[in-house]
């Protein structure tokens, strides 16, 4: 069997482990795109407000890259906060004007979730891409 999309395989493994209630997941093989996608997931968090208190909710925890001289492995800590993540295939082009329309299609609401793009500035989420006034190709999403 031939592996077609490394990013898709890793994100499906994360969603399946999250739904099963696991605390860790082993992702393999891994490439640079997967590592950058996970760093964006790790960096982004939601600001929640409860009775007189603000706190942050993170999607995923720390991860460790294990180099086995083949295709690398990642051991990812899950926090139980991720609802869904996935890949868009084929990777559609998105302009700044079309970003709102794609957010309506992909995300459950405007305040929740992120779309990850590959741009000329590197791999960014949709908020950073709008700030830098650039479009790109859609890699995936998470919320």
N, C-alpha and C positions, 0 to 999 in steps of 0.2 A: 504494500500500500504506500502511495506517495503522499507526503504531506504537502498540501497546496498553500495554506496560509498560516504562518506561524502565529501572527497576532490573533487571528480568529480562534485558533486552538487554545491559546493561553487565556483569552477572555471567556471562552466557554467553560474552561476548567475552573476559573474563578467563580463564575455564576453558579455552576453545579455544586462546588464546595460550599459556597455561601448558603445556598438553599438547603443543603444537607446539614448545616449547622456546624461545620468544621471550623477549627481555630487556625489551621495552617493549610497551605496548598503548595504542592510541588509543581512548578512549571518547567517544561522542557520540550523541545529545544527553545532557545531564546536568542533574539537578535537585538540590535540597537534600538529598533523601533519599539519593541516591547518594553525595554528598559525605560525609554523616554516617556512612553504612555503611562507606565506605572509611577514614574516620578511626578507626572502631572496629576494623577489620581491621588497621590500621597500629599501633594502640595495644596490641593484645593480642599476646602472644608466649608461647611455651612454654619452660619451664625444663628443660633436658636435663642429664643427668649422664653423663659418661664417666669414664674412669680418673682419679680424683682431681681432677676439673675440672667445674665447672658453667658452662653457657653458655646464652644465649637464642637461640631460633629465631623469627624474625619471619615473618609470612605474606606481606606485601607491603612494598615499599619506599616511597620518597618519590613524591609525585605533584604535578603542576603543573596548575593550572587556567588554561586559556586562554579569555579572554572574546572571542568573535568577534561579539558583539551579535546572536546568533541563539539558540542553545540551549546555549552553552558547550561546551568540550571539555576532556578530562583526558588527560594523558600520564602513565601509571602505570608505575613501574618494578617488574618482577617479579623475585623472588628464587629461584624454582624450588621453593618450600616448600609451596605451596598444593595440596591434593589435590582438593578440591571445594568449590564454593560455589553456592548456588542460592536461589530465591525460593519462598515458599509462597503459592499463590493458590488460593482466596480467603484473605484474611488472617483466620485463625481467632483467636478470643478464647482467652487462656490465663490461668488463675488461678495463684496460687502453688502450690496443691495439685496442679494438673495439669502443673506444670513438669517434674517428674520423669518423668512418663509421656511427655511430648513429647520429652524428652532421649533416652529409650530408643528412640523411633521414628526420630529424625532423626540423632543423632550416633553414630559408631561405638563410642565408649566414653565413660564419664563424665569421664575425664581429658583427652580430646581434643576440641577444637572448641567452637564457641559458637553459640548461637541469638540472633538480634538481634530485639528487640521494640520496638514503639512504645508508649510509656506516657504517663501524664500528666506525668512528669518529663522527657520527651524520648525520644530513641532510645537504648536501652540494650541491653547484652548480658544474658543470663539470670542471670549471677552478680550483677551490679549490681542487677537487678530484685528478686532474692531478698533482697539486703542492704537495699534500700529498702522491702521488703515490699509490692510492687505487681505487678499482672499487666498484661496488655496484649494487643495484637494482634501476631501473629508476622509479621515481614517476610521473614526468610530465615535462612540458616545458612552457616557456613564451617568447614572443618577441613583 
